[in-house]
Amino acid sequence: MILMDLNEIYNILSEYNKKDITIGVLGSHSALEIGHGAKQESFETVVICEKGRESTYTRHYSNLFDEKLVLDDFSDIVNEENQKRLRDLNTIFIPNRSFSVYVGYDNIENKLEIPMLGSRSMLKTEERDLEKNQYDLLDKASIEKPKIFDSPEEIDRPVIIKVPEKERSIERAFFYASSYEEYRKRANERIEKGIIDEKDLEKATIEEYVIGAKFNANYFWSPISKELDLLGFDRRIQTDLDGVLDLPADEQLEIDTRPQNVEIGHAGVTMRESQIEMIFDAGEKFVKASKREYPPGIIGLFALQGAVTKNLNFYVFDVSPRIPGCPCVEPTSPYMKYKYFKEVGPGRRVAMEIKKAKAKNSLQDIVT
């Protein structure tokens, strides 16, 4: 796969009316956050929706979007007439997880000729079964991560097995084990129930389960100011795991169910102030490694998701090289308020960066 030449994107950007930039996003995952943040900084907005999934953006929160592009399929965004419309709007696109999944890496890297605030080439590192993935980046950055087991026969401690659901490959049907026998038993149960497929299990990630408090650290790297912002922390809310955990311990043991970690929401959290430097240190290491491995490196929003152990070590087990789906960060995290003397969420921070780049005539420094 040959990545689109950056010069092509810069040529397109050079033809934009810089006074009339539109911020664009795919209508899913974190589009409302991007739309709201853009409006806070007085930008025009465009949302790309899929038929049958558009009402959130075209009806209930239509105030956030000046233009709505409703397509038969999200991947139709690469059709020339749709790209031309976006370029005519002087669109700078903000990638989210749904964008990666539904549009696809080949389309994003080779066919979508729209300037993007973020690292186009790094989006695919989120997939654990590809070469040069997020685990490689964490190693190159010297960021602690859980032990990865090459085969289930090696399991000698609590592990989490990350395997796609059979029917919804975007979701991962996580399960836990402490031995090979337990792994095989629980895997077979899920195969029999049609939750996972044996062929997917063969490619699953078997990761040490780190005992610690869960924290998703959300960052913004600015190529303009060369500064790293900590937007704040969140935790995942998952079905039906959270429902099981709400039961008394004896009831959890009695019910015959195998909870799945299907993400349904996020809750905001804060961290002890004495450990904030540890979080900045991890973020700065990741930025430096990304510049070496995927030049020009990470741009804008990203997240390091992990756990802090009783020894106060931060183990990262998941990387989001794009906007995380956590709109709770702005109202629940104080860290941006400490720096900017106002609440700044992910969407607004994106818009602030575009505004600053416009003022410095440096939009080419923040897009790929």
C-alpha positions in Angstrom: 0.0 0.0 0.0 1.5 3.3 -1.0 0.5 6.3 1.1 -0.9 9.3 -0.6 1.8 11.9 -1.3 1.7 14.7 1.2 2.3 17.2 -1.6 -1.0 16.3 -3.1 -2.8 17.3 0.1 -0.7 20.5 0.4 -1.7 21.4 -3.2 -5.3 20.9 -2.4 -4.9 23.0 0.8 -3.2 25.8 -1.1 -6.3 26.2 -3.2 -8.6 26.6 -0.1 -10.1 29.9 1.0 -8.3 30.1 4.3 -10.8 32.6 5.7 -13.7 30.1 5.1 -12.5 26.8 6.6 -15.1 24.1 7.3 -14.5 21.4 10.0 -15.7 18.0 8.8 -16.4 14.7 10.6 -18.1 11.4 10.0 -21.5 11.2 11.7 -20.7 8.7 14.4 -18.5 8.1 17.5 -17.5 11.7 18.5 -19.1 13.9 15.8 -21.2 15.9 18.2 -18.1 16.7 20.2 -16.3 17.9 17.1 -19.3 19.9 15.9 -19.8 21.6 19.3 -16.1 22.5 19.6 -16.0 23.9 16.1 -19.0 26.1 16.9 -17.4 27.3 20.1 -14.6 28.7 17.9 -17.0 30.0 15.2 -16.2 27.5 12.4 -18.6 26.2 9.7 -19.2 22.5 10.0 -20.1 19.5 7.8 -21.1 16.0 8.9 -21.1 13.0 6.6 -23.9 10.6 7.5 -25.0 7.2 6.5 -28.7 6.7 5.5 -30.6 5.2 8.5 -28.1 6.6 11.0 -28.4 10.3 10.3 -31.2 11.6 12.6 -29.0 12.4 15.5 -27.1 14.9 13.3 -29.8 16.0 10.9 -32.7 16.4 13.4 -31.8 16.3 17.1 -28.5 18.2 16.9 -28.8 19.8 13.5 -27.7 23.1 15.1 -24.1 21.8 15.3 -23.8 21.2 11.5 -24.2 23.7 8.7 -23.9 21.1 6.0 -25.1 17.5 6.1 -23.9 15.0 3.5 -26.1 11.8 3.7 -24.7 8.9 1.8 -25.8 5.3 1.1 -22.6 4.0 2.7 -19.9 5.8 4.7 -17.3 4.6 2.3 -19.0 6.6 -0.5 -17.2 9.6 0.9 -14.3 8.7 -1.5 -16.6 9.1 -4.6 -15.4 12.1 -6.6 -18.6 14.1 -6.4 -18.6 13.8 -2.6 -14.9 14.7 -2.3 -15.4 17.7 -4.6 -18.2 19.0 -2.4 -16.0 18.7 0.7 -13.2 20.5 -1.1 -15.5 23.2 -2.2 -16.4 23.7 1.4 -12.7 24.1 2.3 -13.0 21.1 4.6 -10.4 20.0 7.1 -11.5 16.5 8.2 -11.2 15.1 11.7 -10.8 11.3 11.9 -12.6 9.2 14.5 -12.8 5.4 15.1 -15.9 5.0 12.9 -14.1 6.7 10.1 -11.3 4.1 10.2 -13.6 1.2 10.4 -16.3 2.1 7.9 -14.3 4.0 5.3 -11.3 1.7 5.5 -7.6 2.2 5.6 -7.1 1.7 1.8 -9.6 4.4 1.0 -8.2 6.8 3.7 -4.6 6.3 2.7 -5.0 6.2 -1.1 -8.2 7.7 -2.3 -9.5 10.4 0.1 -8.0 13.7 -1.1 -9.2 15.8 1.8 -6.8 17.5 4.2 -7.0 15.7 7.6 -6.1 17.1 11.0 -4.3 14.0 12.3 -1.9 11.4 11.1 -3.4 9.6 8.1 -0.7 6.8 8.2 -1.0 6.1 11.9 -4.7 5.3 12.0 -4.1 1.6 11.1 -1.7 1.1 14.0 -4.8 0.6 16.1 -5.2 -2.8 14.6 -3.2 -5.3 16.7 -2.8 -7.9 13.9 -0.9 -5.6 11.5 2.8 -5.1 11.4 4.1 -1.9 13.1 1.0 -1.7 15.2 0.4 0.1 18.5 2.4 -2.5 20.5 5.4 -1.7 18.4 5.0 2.0 18.9 4.7 1.5 22.7 7.9 -0.5 22.6 9.7 2.1 20.5 8.5 4.7 23.0 9.7 2.7 26.0 6.2 2.9 27.5 5.3 0.0 29.8 2.7 -2.4 28.4 1.3 -5.7 29.5 3.1 -8.9 28.5 1.8 -10.3 25.2 1.6 -14.1 24.9 2.4 -15.8 21.6 0.2 -18.8 22.2 -2.5 -19.8 24.7 -0.3 -22.7 25.9 2.0 -20.1 27.5 -0.6 -18.6 29.8 0.7 -18.6 33.4 -1.2 -15.6 34.9 -4.5 -13.8 34.5 -4.9 -12.7 30.9 -7.5 -10.9 28.7 -8.1 -12.4 25.3 -9.1 -9.8 22.7 -10.9 -11.3 19.8 -13.5 -9.8 17.4 -17.2 -10.7 17.7 -18.4 -13.1 15.1 -21.2 -10.9 13.8 -19.9 -7.4 14.6 -16.2 -7.4 13.9 -15.9 -3.8 15.1 -16.6 -5.0 18.6 -14.2 -7.2 20.6 -15.6 -10.2 22.5 -13.1 -10.0 25.4 -12.8 -12.8 27.9 -10.5 -13.8 30.7 -8.4 -16.8 31.7 -5.6 -17.8 34.0 -4.5 -21.0 32.3 -4.6 -22.8 29.0 -7.4 -25.1 30.3 -9.5 -22.2 31.4 -8.8 -20.4 28.1 -9.9 -23.4 26.0 -13.1 -23.9 28.2 -14.2 -20.3 27.9 -13.3 -20.0 24.2 -15.3 -23.1 23.4 -18.3 -21.7 25.3 -18.3 -18.6 23.2 -17.8 -20.5 19.9 -20.8 -22.7 20.7 -22.9 -19.7 21.5 -21.9 -18.1 18.2 -20.2 -15.1 19.9 -16.8 -15.7 18.3 -15.3 -17.8 15.5 -12.5 -20.3 15.8 -10.5 -18.6 12.9 -10.7 -15.3 14.6 -9.6 -16.8 17.9 -6.4 -18.0 16.2 -5.5 -14.4 15.5 -6.6 -13.1 18.9 -4.4 -11.0 21.2 -3.6 -12.7 24.5 -2.6 -9.9 26.9 -1.6 -10.0 30.5 -4.4 -8.6 32.7 -2.8 -5.8 34.7 -4.3 -5.4 38.1 -4.8 -1.7 38.6 -7.0 1.3 38.3 -8.1 2.0 34.8 -7.4 5.4 33.2 -7.8 6.5 29.6 -5.4 9.5 29.2 -6.5 11.9 26.5 -4.0 14.2 24.8 -3.5 16.8 22.1 -0.1 17.3 20.5 0.3 20.7 18.8 2.8 20.9 15.9 2.3 24.7 16.0 3.2 25.4 19.7 5.2 22.1 20.1 3.3 21.5 23.3 1.4 18.5 24.7 -2.0 19.1 26.3 -3.6 16.7 28.8 -7.3 17.0 28.1 -8.2 14.7 31.0 -9.1 11.1 31.9 -12.1 8.8 31.4 -13.1 5.2 32.0 -15.2 2.9 29.8 -18.7 1.8 30.6 -19.3 -1.7 29.2 -22.2 -4.0 28.7 -22.9 -6.4 30.1 -19.9 -6.4 32.3 -21.1 -3.4 34.3 -24.4 -5.1 34.9 -22.8 -8.2 36.3 -20.5 -6.1 38.5 -23.5 -4.3 40.0 -24.6 -7.6 41.5 -23.5 -8.8 45.0 -20.5 -11.1 44.8 -22.5 -14.3 45.7 -25.0 -13.5 42.9 -22.2 -13.0 40.4 -21.0 -16.5 41.1 -24.5 -18.0 40.8 -25.7 -16.5 37.5 -24.9 -18.5 34.4 -23.5 -15.7 32.1 -20.2 -14.8 30.4 -20.1 -11.0 30.3 -18.8 -9.2 27.2 -16.8 -6.0 27.1 -19.0 -4.1 24.7 -18.3 -0.4 25.1 -21.5 1.7 25.6 -20.2 4.9 27.2 -17.6 6.7 29.3 -17.3 8.2 32.7 -14.9 11.1 33.6 -12.3 10.6 36.3 -9.4 12.5 37.8 -5.9 11.4 38.9 -3.9 12.2 42.0 -1.9 15.3 41.2 1.4 13.8 42.2 1.1 11.3 39.3 0.2 13.7 36.6 3.9 14.1 35.5 4.0 10.3 34.9 1.1 10.8 32.4 2.7 13.7 30.6 5.9 11.7 30.4 4.2 8.8 28.7 2.5 11.1 26.2 5.7 12.9 25.4 7.5 9.6 24.8 4.7 8.5 22.4 4.9 11.8 20.5 8.7 11.4 20.0 8.4 7.7 18.9 5.6 8.5 16.4 7.8 11.1 14.8 10.5 8.6 14.2 8.3 5.7 13.1 5.5 7.6 11.2 6.8 11.0 10.2 5.5 13.7 10.7 4.2 11.8 13.7 1.0 12.1 15.7 -0.9 15.3 15.1 -3.7 16.6 17.4 -5.8 14.2 19.5 -4.8 10.8 20.8 -5.2 8.6 23.8 -3.2 6.1 25.8 -5.5 3.7 27.7 -4.1 1.7 30.5 -4.0 1.0 34.2 -2.0 2.3 37.2 -0.8 -0.4 39.5 -0.3 -0.3 43.3 3.4 0.5 42.6 2.2 3.6 40.6 3.3 2.4 37.2 1.2 3.3 34.2 0.8 0.3 31.9 -0.7 1.1 28.5 -2.8 -1.5 26.8 -4.6 0.4 24.1 -3.7 3.4 21.8 -6.2 5.6 20.0 -4.3 7.6 17.3 -7.3 9.9 16.7 -10.1 11.6 18.6 -11.2 9.3 21.5 -15.0 8.8 21.9 -15.3 10.5 25.3 -17.4 13.7 25.4 -17.3 13.5 29.2 -13.7 14.9 29.3 -14.6 18.6 29.0 -17.1 18.8 31.9 -15.3 16.4 34.2 -11.6 17.1 33.8 -10.0 20.3 35.2 -6.6 20.0 33.4 -7.4 22.2 30.4 -9.0 24.8 32.7 -5.7 25.0 34.6 -3.9 25.9 31.3 -6.4 27.9 29.3 -8.6 29.3 32.2 -11.6 27.9 30.5 -13.1 24.4 29.9 -11.7 23.0 26.6 -12.9 19.7 25.3 -11.4 17.6 22.4 -13.6 19.3 19.8 -12.8 22.8 20.9 -9.1 22.0 21.2 -9.1 20.9 17.5 -10.8 24.1 16.5 -8.4 26.2 18.5 -5.5 24.5 16.7 -7.0 25.2 13.3 -7.6 28.8 14.2 -4.0 29.2 15.4 -2.6 27.6 12.3 -4.7 29.9 10.1 -3.3 33.0 11.9 0.2 31.8 11.4 -0.4 30.7 7.8 0.7 27.2 8.9 -2.3 24.9 8.1 0.1 22.6 6.2 1.8 21.8 9.5 -1.3 20.3 11.1 -2.7 18.2 8.2 -1.8 15.0 6.3 
